[in-house]
Amino acid sequence: MFNVVIIGAGITGATLAERLAAIGKKVLIIEKRNHIGGNCFDYYDGSGILVPKYGPHFFHTDNERVWNYVGRFTDWHPYEHRVLAYVDKKFVPVPVNINTVNLVCGENIKNELEMKIWLKNNAEKITSPTNSEELALSRVGKKLYEKIFKGYTEKQWDKKAKDLSPSVIGRIPVKTNFDDRYFSDRYQAMPKDGYTTIFKNMLKSKNIVVRLKTDFLKIRNRIKKHQLFIFTGPIDRYFGYRFGPLEYRSLKFRYQTLDKEFYQSKAQINYPNDNKFTRITEPKHSTGQKSPITTIIREYPVWGNTPYYPVPSEKNHKIYREYEKEALRLEEKGIYFAGRLANYKYFNMDQAFKNALDLFDKINKKI
Ligand code: UDP
């Protein structure tokens, strides 16, 4: 009865389901959780505040196709993300910009040229950084690395920055001007009615059936052969951990509702050197919701069952490459692996949408 079975109702699963349903395929989505939307899922808490269940998500992209595609399922609330880090009892902008250097290093830099000279004099001369520590040192030097990146990274990953690929801290740019936006992408916004609504709209087609609270691996023998099978869960789990387990960093959240309009000045404040949590986020700043009360969320990185982040280390990449070889071999049988957990890559939301759209194009050419 179904032409396609998709495991997982996050960005990747929902995008492929939506696209395949649009060309007339009957799609079955099997989702372990009791809701759609993957880690983007949000909901109204007991106080009526729209909160994310699995941590903050700020939409940003330079990709026109992705922006137009997601825009078919939501109206947008304009929002540019700004982040402060609490360092030496001061709140300083992250990513590093001129004000960060002035506040943390006691400088008085006034323009881009002076900033470039400061960086040249203070950044370490490492031409090809091989890990996140070297990358940060080569970009901003020892003092800013130690004040802003070292502690946060160790808390977040439970690893030294030198044991993580340069791509981790490399996610955060360095600004040589006063631009204090976290992202530089052309399109930045939040979905007007939350992320869950996007997924509801994407999965509306009568060609799509979603089965929640169903762990595919427990029923895999009952799934018949289908023209197409797409897996978006953890790839090591699919293959029974035959090449060893991959690490996934997890998070715990502590929600607190406060009887005041706002708790902090920005949607996100990072605590690189204080506390056990990495950051406090306050959704009302980004969603634009009006309310006399507010909810804040403290984020505690943990090792645990719910996978959030693939851990970009040499050891994990080596293991992943073994799984990837197996996965590529299965493509000729119509079995595909896609998304953050199945590709074991630290994708942003827009990259996940883009990869799913690209995979749809590839599959569409074949069928
Ligand atoms: N990071 C840091 N200090 C900060 C912000 C980020 O050291 O104040 C490092 C840290 O290793 C983090 C990585 O940069 O895991 C990527 O940060 P991002 O904000 O992209 O993390 P996400 O929002 O995906 O958790």
Residues whose N, C-alpha, C, O or C-beta is under 5 A from the ligand:
A	BS01	UDP	A85 V94 I148 F149 K150 Y152 T153 Q156 V168 I169 R171 I172 N270
